[in-house]
């Protein structure tokens, strides 16, 4: 436990520090989303170039335009809804995760499905690693990993059930600087088969918080190594603003 806390302290410092993080209420980023997953679920057109705004204190993400110009999508922990620019709700869904159990989701997603997925995922990504400061998380350092010649230290993290995320148990890989290099999870809303190796790179200092501007998600093999294809999801961050 002591080693995991020391590693987490190093990681938090490398990404900007606890004091800076506590001064931020929202993170706004312009991103481009691609890859096989949004294409195969027939929602890629709604995610090509969007602005996301996440709360640093609770699971909430605002996406615009979504699913098209003149509308915005809101993910708010246990519900999702689409509004006009005048804040009129035109579509909504409570407990959106439960809807992914239907057979339809193996074939295609509707816009509320896509809103839930990109909403909780974006919130997780932009708030990591600072999310892990909460005492609700169980964190253990496990054996290091050789990632293409670079030895990464790793944390196995058990998320509390109250946090919307890909899977309750995830593994985070950190390079020698303490920056997040990779994270492993199962994207449960996609399917129990969707075991992912998610790579983070091209870090940028955004007003004191250090954020990866390039993310690539690949299938993960049974031995823990990533496959080269297919590219599940790509995320490119074009601009970031803190407030």
N, C-alpha and C positions, 0 to 999 in steps of 0.2 A: 504493500500500500504506500510505503514511504517513497519507493522509486517511482511509482505512478504519479504521485503528487509533485515530485521534483520535475519529472518530465512535463507534466501539465503546466507547471509554473514557467518552464522554459518556453513552451509552445505559446502560452498567452503573451509572454513578453515579445516573442518574435513577431506576433501578429498585431502588435500595437499597444498591448498592456491593458490591465484591468481599469486603471483610472481613466484612460481615454475612452474605453468602451462604455463606461458608466455615464459619460457625458453625452452619449448619442441616443436619440430617441427613434430615429428612422434612417434607413439606408435606401437610397433610390439609385437604380441602375438601369441603363439601357442595354438590352441583351438581344442576341440572335440565337435561336434554338433550331437545331437540325438533327439529323440522324434517322435511323430506321424506325424507332418507336413512334414518334409523331407522324411519320409518313404512313406507317402501317395501320395506325388507328384513325387515319383520315382527318387529323386536326392540325397538320403542319402549317396550313395557310394562316391559322390564327396565332401562330407562335413565331413566325419568321423574324419579326423585329418588333419588340414590345418594350415598354417601360414597366419595371416592377418597383414597388415601394413596400418595404417590410418594416414591421415594428421590431424593435430590439427587446421589448419587454413581454410580449405575448405573441402567440402564433397568429399573425395576420399579414396578409399580402394583398396589395391592390395592383391589378394588372391593366394596362391601357396601351393602345386600344385593344379591346377584347370583347367578342371574337372578331370585331371589325370596327372600322372607323365610326366614332360617335357613341361607342359603348365602352364600359369598363367592367372587369370582373373582380370580385372580392372573395377571397378565402379568409374565413374567420373561424378557425379551429374546428368547430363541429357543423359548419354550414358554408355553403357557397351560394353566391347570387350574382346576377348580371344586371347592371344598371345603365340607364341612359346618362348622358352628360349632365342632365338635370336631376340626377339621383332618383329617378323613378325605376323601381325594381320591375324587370320584365320576365325574369326566370330565377328560380331559387330551388335549393335542395338542402334539407337537413340530413345529418348523418351520412354524408356523401360516400364515405368509405364502404359502407354496407352495400351500396349499389354495385360494387365491383364483383360481387358474388354471382351475378347473373351470367348466363352463357353469352349474351350479347357482347360483353366486354372482352371476350376472347377474339371477337371479330372487328369491332369498331367502338370508338368512344364518342359520346356527344360532347358539346362544349362545356357542360358542367363537370363531366369527368375530367376533361383536360384542365379545367380551372382548378379542381382539387389537386391534381397531380403536380402541376407546375407551381401552384400556390404553396403547398406544404414543402415541396422540394426546394424552392427558391428561399423560403424562410430558413430552412435547415442550413442550406449552403452559405448564405450570407451571414448567419449568426454563429457559424462554427469558426473557431473552436470555443468561442466564449459561452456557448450553450453549456459546455461541460463544467462550468464553474458552479452550476446549481448542485446543491447537496443531494438532489433527487437521483442523480446519475450514479451508477455503480461503475467504477473505473479500475482496471487492472492492467499493469504492464505485462506484456507477454514477450516471447522470444523475438529477437530482431529478425529482419528480413532483408535478403539481398535483392534489390530491385535494379536490375541492369547494371550491376557493379557498385551501386550505392547502398550502403547498409542503413536501413531505416529502423528506428525504434518504433514500437507499436503499442497502442492502447486498445484493449478490448473494452467496449462500452456497452452497458445495458441501459437502454432508455427507459424512463418511467412511462407507464401506460398512458399518462395524461398528455404526452408529447406526440403530435402527429409526425410520423417519419416513415421511412421505407420499411424498416424492420427493427424490432426491439433490440436485437443484438447487432453491433457493427464493429468493424476493426479500422482504426485510424493509423496511418503510416506517416512518420515525420522524418524529414531529412536532417542532416547534421546541424543545420541552422535552426531547426525547430519548426520549419514550415510544413504544412500539410502537403504531402506528396501524393497520397492515394487514400481512398477509403473503400471498404468492402461492405456490401449489404445485399439483401434480397429485396427487390422491388415488389413487395407482396401484392400491391394492387394490379400489377401486370401479371403476376403468376408466381407460384413457388419455384418455378424453374428459372426465374429471372435473377440469377446470381451475378452481381455486377462487380467489376473492378473500375473504380471511378478515379481518374487522374486529374490532378490540379497543377497548373503551371503558369508561366508568364505573370509572376506576381508584380503588383503595382502598389506603391504607397499612396493611399487615397486619404489625404488630410489626416494622416496619423494611423489609420487602420490599413494593414497590409492584406490585400485581397487578390486571389488568383483571377486572371482575366481569361483564362482558357481552361475548359473542362471537357474531358473526353471519357465516355463510359463504354466499356467493352464487356463481353461475357467473361465470366471467371470459371476456370477449369476446376476440377475436383482437387487438384494438387495446389490450388491457390494462385496459380499463374494466370495471367490474362491472355485471352485469344486476341489475335490481331484484327479479326473480323467476326461479325459485322460491327460497325459503329452504332451502338444503341442510341446514344444521345450525344450531341455536341452543344456546348454553350460557350458563346463568346461575349465577353463583357466589353462594351464600347465606352461607357462613361459611368462614373460613380459620384454620388453626392451624399454627404452626411449632414444630418440636421438634428 
